[in-house]
Amino acid sequence: MSNPEQIQEHPPVEHRILRFDEVQAKTGFKRAHLYNLMQKGELPRTVRLGVRAVGWNSVEVEQWVLERLARQV
């Protein structure tokens, strides 16, 4: 039986808002392809930050990237 104190915990996940340039860098996709994915509903939804500003939840984008990588294997 393992001691609960010995169980490795994952580091806390950093929740933050990513702007478009950061999403481009994380995904490796160009602007046009990201807009196509958004139009198809295949990219995580944006969060409205203001009248003309949106961003993405960093955790959702990271999970989306990991899921796409897992499908490649």
Backbone as ProteinMPNN parsed JSONL, in Angstrom:
{"seq_chain_A": "MSNPEQIQEHPPVEHRILRFDEVQAKTGFKRAHLYNLMQKGELPRTVRLGVRAVGWNSVEVEQWVLERLARQV", "coords_chain_A": {"N_chain_A": [[0.851, -1.176, 0.0], [0.627, 2.178, -0.857], [1.867, 5.212, 0.509], [-0.107, 8.085, 0.943], [1.24, 10.513, 0.946], [3.417, 10.04, -0.602], [2.573, 9.898, -3.187], [2.909, 11.16, -6.385], [2.009, 14.364, -7.324], [0.522, 16.276, -9.921], [1.923, 19.294, -11.17], [0.428, 22.484, -10.37], [-1.962, 23.7, -12.692], [-1.559, 26.343, -14.914], [-3.851, 28.769, -15.404], [-4.626, 30.97, -17.874], [-5.2, 33.712, -20.132], [-4.748, 33.378, -23.541], [-3.503, 35.225, -26.245], [-3.979, 35.826, -29.799], [-1.489, 35.593, -31.202], [-0.015, 34.025, -29.422], [-1.47, 31.643, -29.479], [-1.042, 30.922, -32.116], [1.717, 30.404, -31.961], [1.768, 28.254, -30.119], [0.314, 26.263, -31.463], [1.443, 26.099, -33.971], [0.209, 26.708, -36.293], [-0.764, 28.777, -39.032], [-2.326, 32.037, -39.344], [-4.593, 32.019, -41.168], [-5.307, 29.286, -41.251], [-5.978, 28.83, -38.581], [-8.229, 30.503, -38.365], [-9.921, 29.125, -40.127], [-10.238, 26.706, -38.69], [-11.527, 27.742, -36.438], [-13.908, 28.639, -37.604], [-15.044, 26.22, -38.355], [-15.563, 25.217, -35.886], [-13.687, 23.68, -34.632], [-11.619, 24.442, -33.035], [-10.788, 25.406, -29.698], [-13.211, 27.472, -28.043], [-13.312, 31.041, -28.095], [-12.705, 33.588, -25.606], [-14.396, 36.447, -24.754], [-12.803, 39.487, -24.363], [-13.088, 42.16, -24.525], [-14.605, 44.832, -26.421], [-13.457, 44.571, -28.979], [-11.642, 42.551, -28.607], [-10.419, 39.269, -28.14], [-9.589, 36.139, -26.566], [-8.0, 33.014, -25.692], [-8.6, 30.272, -23.484], [-5.888, 29.093, -21.777], [-5.523, 26.483, -20.814], [-7.459, 24.987, -22.183], [-6.523, 25.26, -24.815], [-4.009, 24.026, -24.615], [-4.807, 21.402, -23.949], [-6.225, 20.776, -26.284], [-4.147, 20.798, -28.182], [-2.598, 18.642, -27.194], [-4.423, 16.53, -27.55], [-4.637, 16.481, -30.346], [-2.024, 15.782, -31.006], [-1.945, 13.242, -29.872], [-3.641, 11.835, -31.542], [-2.083, 11.546, -33.757], [-0.322, 9.531, -33.287]], "CA_chain_A": [[0.0, 0.0, 0.0], [1.472, 3.366, -0.921], [1.554, 6.313, 1.407], [-0.648, 9.201, 0.156], [2.225, 11.591, 0.855], [4.409, 9.669, -1.596], [1.976, 9.958, -4.511], [3.304, 12.348, -7.136], [0.913, 15.187, -7.816], [0.879, 17.112, -11.053], [2.037, 20.704, -10.78], [-0.812, 23.205, -10.642], [-2.095, 24.16, -14.066], [-1.676, 27.797, -14.998], [-4.959, 29.256, -16.223], [-4.463, 32.344, -18.314], [-5.774, 33.991, -21.437], [-3.775, 33.468, -24.62], [-3.894, 36.044, -27.386], [-3.875, 35.127, -31.072], [-0.088, 35.27, -31.511], [0.398, 32.917, -28.562], [-2.131, 30.434, -29.987], [-0.28, 30.573, -33.313], [2.996, 29.827, -31.536], [1.54, 26.953, -29.469], [-0.213, 25.284, -32.403], [2.26, 26.031, -35.172], [-0.648, 27.001, -37.44], [-0.834, 30.163, -39.491], [-3.567, 32.761, -39.07], [-5.718, 31.567, -42.007], [-5.731, 27.95, -40.832], [-6.667, 28.972, -37.29], [-9.564, 31.041, -38.634], [-10.712, 28.024, -40.691], [-10.587, 25.811, -37.583], [-12.52, 28.442, -35.614], [-15.165, 28.656, -38.354], [-15.586, 24.86, -38.308], [-15.818, 24.848, -34.496], [-12.712, 22.657, -34.26], [-10.655, 25.054, -32.131], [-11.502, 25.847, -28.499], [-13.925, 28.744, -28.169], [-12.648, 32.229, -27.567], [-13.275, 34.307, -24.467], [-14.446, 37.869, -25.086], [-12.067, 40.307, -23.406], [-13.544, 43.533, -24.692], [-15.42, 45.033, -27.612], [-12.767, 44.042, -30.157], [-10.545, 41.677, -28.182], [-10.736, 37.929, -27.67], [-8.45, 35.313, -26.198], [-8.32, 31.601, -25.476], [-8.213, 29.679, -22.216], [-4.625, 28.391, -22.024], [-5.677, 25.065, -20.506], [-8.21, 24.39, -23.285], [-5.647, 25.195, -25.988], [-3.002, 22.999, -24.34], [-5.488, 20.112, -24.054], [-6.525, 20.596, -27.695], [-2.886, 20.436, -28.83], [-2.254, 17.289, -26.753], [-5.347, 15.595, -28.203], [-4.254, 16.374, -31.765], [-0.773, 15.008, -31.051], [-2.257, 11.846, -29.535], [-4.262, 11.22, -32.718], [-1.04, 11.33, -34.754], [0.459, 8.348, -32.934]], "C_chain_A": [[0.893, 1.234, 0.0], [0.943, 4.446, 0.014], [1.029, 7.478, 0.564], [0.354, 10.346, 0.001], [3.263, 11.3, -0.222], [3.872, 9.745, -3.027], [2.371, 11.271, -5.169], [2.06, 13.089, -7.607], [1.42, 15.994, -8.996], [1.025, 18.548, -10.572], [0.74, 21.426, -11.099], [-0.808, 23.753, -12.069], [-2.296, 25.671, -14.052], [-2.816, 28.159, -15.949], [-4.675, 30.703, -16.576], [-5.076, 32.497, -19.689], [-4.641, 34.142, -22.447], [-4.335, 34.37, -25.711], [-3.555, 35.299, -28.668], [-2.439, 34.703, -31.394], [0.421, 34.098, -30.681], [-0.219, 31.598, -29.021], [-1.431, 29.978, -31.264], [1.023, 29.871, -32.938], [2.806, 28.438, -30.932], [1.113, 25.882, -30.468], [0.695, 25.074, -33.61], [1.471, 26.32, -36.434], [-0.626, 28.487, -37.763], [-2.237, 30.713, -39.249], [-4.755, 32.205, -39.865], [-6.225, 30.194, -41.573], [-6.458, 28.003, -39.484], [-8.073, 29.524, -37.487], [-10.469, 29.962, -39.242], [-11.145, 27.053, -39.597], [-11.65, 26.434, -36.688], [-13.882, 28.402, -36.294], [-15.85, 27.29, -38.318], [-15.942, 24.429, -36.893], [-14.848, 23.8, -33.989], [-11.612, 23.174, -33.338], [-11.408, 25.467, -30.873], [-12.1, 27.247, -28.683], [-13.132, 29.879, -27.544], [-13.414, 32.79, -26.377], [-13.253, 35.782, -24.836], [-13.783, 38.669, -23.977], [-12.513, 41.76, -23.434], [-14.356, 43.621, -25.961], [-14.764, 44.394, -28.832], [-11.647, 43.077, -29.804], [-11.08, 40.333, -27.691], [-9.442, 37.22, -27.301], [-8.937, 33.887, -26.003], [-7.866, 31.187, -24.097], [-6.979, 28.819, -22.473], [-4.745, 26.89, -21.792], [-6.422, 24.358, -21.638], [-7.341, 24.251, -24.533], [-4.601, 24.102, -25.795], [-3.607, 21.599, -24.481], [-5.784, 19.785, -25.511], [-5.278, 20.159, -28.456], [-2.503, 19.001, -28.472], [-3.144, 16.236, -27.418], [-5.004, 15.417, -29.674], [-2.965, 15.57, -31.919], [-1.034, 13.529, -30.792], [-2.879, 11.129, -30.732], [-3.224, 10.888, -33.783], [-0.274, 10.038, -34.514], [-0.231, 7.074, -33.36]], "O_chain_A": [[1.829, 1.312, 0.795], [-0.257, 4.561, 0.262], [1.654, 7.832, -0.436], [0.306, 11.073, -0.991], [3.922, 12.22, -0.706], [4.648, 9.663, -3.979], [2.196, 12.348, -4.599], [1.168, 12.499, -8.216], [2.596, 16.349, -9.065], [0.317, 18.968, -9.657], [0.019, 21.021, -12.012], [0.218, 24.207, -12.576], [-3.096, 26.202, -13.281], [-2.748, 27.887, -17.148], [-4.505, 31.552, -15.7], [-5.43, 31.509, -20.332], [-3.706, 34.918, -22.247], [-5.513, 34.28, -26.056], [-2.911, 34.25, -28.625], [-2.209, 33.569, -31.814], [1.194, 33.275, -31.17], [0.431, 30.554, -28.962], [-1.247, 28.78, -31.475], [1.381, 28.857, -33.537], [3.6, 27.537, -31.202], [1.504, 24.722, -30.338], [0.711, 23.994, -34.201], [2.003, 26.193, -37.536], [-0.487, 29.334, -36.88], [-3.187, 29.975, -38.99], [-5.812, 31.947, -39.289], [-7.433, 29.962, -41.531], [-7.443, 27.293, -39.28], [-9.013, 29.061, -36.842], [-11.653, 29.892, -38.912], [-12.297, 26.621, -39.578], [-12.565, 25.748, -36.232], [-14.897, 28.159, -35.641], [-17.076, 27.204, -38.258], [-16.563, 23.381, -36.709], [-15.145, 23.099, -33.021], [-10.757, 22.399, -32.908], [-12.574, 25.848, -30.969], [-11.547, 28.086, -29.394], [-12.382, 29.687, -26.586], [-14.594, 32.507, -26.175], [-12.202, 36.314, -25.194], [-14.144, 38.551, -22.806], [-12.327, 42.495, -22.464], [-14.755, 42.599, -26.52], [-15.441, 43.746, -29.631], [-10.781, 42.816, -30.638], [-12.05, 40.266, -26.937], [-8.35, 37.647, -27.674], [-10.126, 33.594, -26.13], [-6.862, 31.688, -23.591], [-7.023, 27.91, -23.303], [-4.123, 26.105, -22.509], [-6.055, 23.245, -22.013], [-7.413, 23.238, -25.229], [-4.336, 23.332, -26.718], [-2.987, 20.711, -25.067], [-5.613, 18.642, -25.934], [-5.343, 19.251, -29.283], [-2.124, 18.225, -29.35], [-2.664, 15.17, -27.803], [-5.075, 14.302, -30.192], [-2.83, 14.773, -32.848], [-0.418, 12.665, -31.417], [-2.661, 9.931, -30.912], [-3.467, 10.027, -34.629], [0.354, 9.507, -35.43], [0.294, 5.983, -33.136]]}, "name": "protein", "num_of_chains": 1, "seq": "MSNPEQIQEHPPVEHRILRFDEVQAKTGFKRAHLYNLMQKGELPRTVRLGVRAVGWNSVEVEQWVLERLARQV"}
